[in-house]
Amino acid sequence: MMAHPDTLRKLLDRYEALRARPGHQQELDDVSYTLCVSTGTRDIRDAIRAARAHIADVYAA
C-alpha cells in the first residue's frame, strides 16, 4: 500500500528542503525513513523514485 500522493508530495518537499540546509541531519534521517516506509522501499533513492512515479501516475489519470 502506498501513501496518499499529497502526503508523498509533502514528504518530498520536506526532504528536498532539509537537504538544502546543513545541520538538520536528524530531521533529514526521519523524513528519509518515513519516505522509505511510505513507499515500501529501503533506500532513499528508491523511495524518491517510487514517490515521484506514484504521484505522476495518480495525477496523470
N, C-alpha and C positions, 0 to 999 in steps of 0.2 A: 504494500500500500504506500502510495506517495502522498506527501503533504500537499495541501492546497497550494495552487500556483501563487496566490498573493502572499502566502506565508513564505514560500521559497524565494520570491522576489525580495521580500524584506530581509531575509537572511543573506541573500547575495549582496544586497546593497550594504548591509552592515559589515559583511566580510570585506568587501572592497574598501569601505571607509576605514576600517581598522588596519588593513594592510598599508594604507597610505599614511598612517600615523604611527611612528615608532613609539614604543613604550607602553603598549596595550596588549602584551603577549597573552596574558591570561584570558582576556575577553576574546581575542582572536582564536585562541585554542577552544574556548567554549562555543563560539559560533561555528568553527570548523567541525567540531564534534556534532553539533546539532544538525548541520547540513548533511553530514555523513549518515546520521541516524534517519533523518527525514527522507533521504534518497535511497537508503538501503545499501550504501557503499562503505568502504573502509578507508579510502584515500580521498583527500580534499579535491584533488584534480578530477577524479571520477565523479565526486559529488557535484562539483560545479557544472561539469558537462551534463550530468543527468538532470540537474535542476533546470538548466537553460533549455534542454531539449523538451522537458515536460511542460515548461511554461510556453514554449513555442508551439507545441502540439495542441495545447488547450486553447490558446488564443488564435490559432490558425483555423480552427474548426468553425 
